[in-house]
């Protein structure tokens, strides 16, 4: 399979990339690792006039601390996250979850930022970033804009990013104090899209929840942030009844459809079960970290 | 557009449209047909090659993305007539039936052995989880990789100058 013909540009400075996007952004697609875009091009679901390859821009392959955040550049690949000892300490949820993403070969090319910008409602990183309250750092010729991932997704494969913008990094608040997270994914085989997946992140203050994040994969038109379920946790101890209520609210927030992977009712129930399991795992991790 | 990359140690160039995939550049422009096209949808791993050392699916890389990079294909494993340990492993342990997935399997597991010279069965299964063998010969593929690991560790222990099958490098 060949993609439809396109022009190709591989700028070597950010300024050059931004100028290209300013002129031709409307017909262009930005490519990082290409692991989502190239399949779309081959299937001709996407037929941009121009592909802007950001793989040769300098300084985008870094993971660094940034004022209470960890900043992950647009060319940081899944495998870099998998091998990052710093992220394993700062945001262990990401390093745990990365094993669920695609397969080892795709992880050698695909990027976190590219995956979030691709905005596939079945994408794993989207709901993990929602649970972690991450934000995108977008750049255009007119300046920088920070966009919370909550609100970034507009629909399947659609985001609030403007055609003249490119996301150069994601900023993730480093969880403080006793914190824990988990990612539970139901898939038919390695590398498959999730039937359902749930990302959970909690921060405790003593025994009570100070912050909670819950993101849902493959159960709606976008990755979903289960806000009512998050709110039901804050200020409470993670006891069974509190967990059960949050799980019920998260399942209610899910809007799955019947498909080859399962019925809508089944998927909603998997959300409920995964939120319960996820919160219990996160609690255990938070308590372990504290002692 | 013109694209230049190092393939199996030799600088190779070609004139391609930006939409040409790396696997097609290797097979069509360079006549290196050892790299196979299986699913063509980033699922099966038959097209696995190594790009700057990392195993990647060459059906999901544009040839132009490989500009200036180092590519290694299955043709680059053996050193003349001397098979690489991973090839000996697949030969000795009957790690293939139809052979279609084999180039990809060897490229991904040769990378595994460089990072992890003594992989467990789990490590091997995890490493090949992006490669599909439709003959379902996974048992022997795992044995083949272990065989290669064993060979390499024995070669490492052997006194200098001992005759061992050379690697691909």
Contacts between the chains, C-beta under 8 A, distances in Angstrom:
chain1	res1	chain2	res2	distance
A	1	B	40	5.2
A	2	B	19	5.5
A	2	B	20	7.5
A	2	B	21	7.4
A	2	B	24	7.9
A	3	B	19	4.4
A	4	B	19	7.2
A	5	B	17	6.4
A	5	B	18	7.8
A	5	B	19	5.7
A	6	B	18	6.0
A	6	B	19	6.2
A	7	B	18	6.9
A	8	B	1	7.0
A	8	B	18	3.4
A	8	B	62	7.5
A	8	B	64	5.6
A	10	B	64	7.1
A	10	B	67	7.4
A	34	B	60	6.6
A	34	B	61	6.8
A	34	B	62	6.8
A	34	B	65	6.7
A	35	B	42	6.9
A	35	B	60	6.0
A	38	B	21	7.8
A	38	B	42	7.8
A	38	B	60	4.8
A	38	B	61	7.3
A	38	B	62	6.8
A	39	B	41	6.3
A	39	B	42	5.4
A	39	B	60	6.5
A	41	B	19	7.3
A	42	B	21	7.9
A	42	B	40	7.2
A	42	B	41	7.7
A	51	B	18	6.8
A	53	B	62	8.0
A	53	B	64	7.5
A	53	B	65	6.4
A	55	B	65	6.4
A	79	B	54	7.3
A	102	B	130	7.5
A	103	B	45	7.6
A	103	B	129	5.4
A	103	B	130	2.9
A	104	B	55	7.5
A	104	B	108	7.4
A	104	B	126	7.2
A	104	B	127	6.1
A	104	B	129	6.3
A	104	B	130	5.2
A	105	B	45	6.0
A	105	B	48	6.1
A	105	B	55	5.5
A	105	B	56	5.7
A	105	B	57	5.0
A	105	B	108	6.8
A	105	B	130	4.1
A	105	B	131	7.6
A	106	B	42	6.5
A	106	B	57	6.9
A	106	B	60	7.5
A	106	B	130	6.5
A	108	B	51	8.0
A	108	B	54	4.2
A	108	B	55	6.3
A	108	B	56	5.3
A	109	B	54	7.7
A	109	B	56	5.3
A	109	B	57	7.7
A	109	B	60	7.1
A	109	B	61	6.9
A	190	B	129	4.2
A	190	B	130	7.2
A	191	B	43	6.8
A	191	B	129	7.0
A	191	B	130	5.9
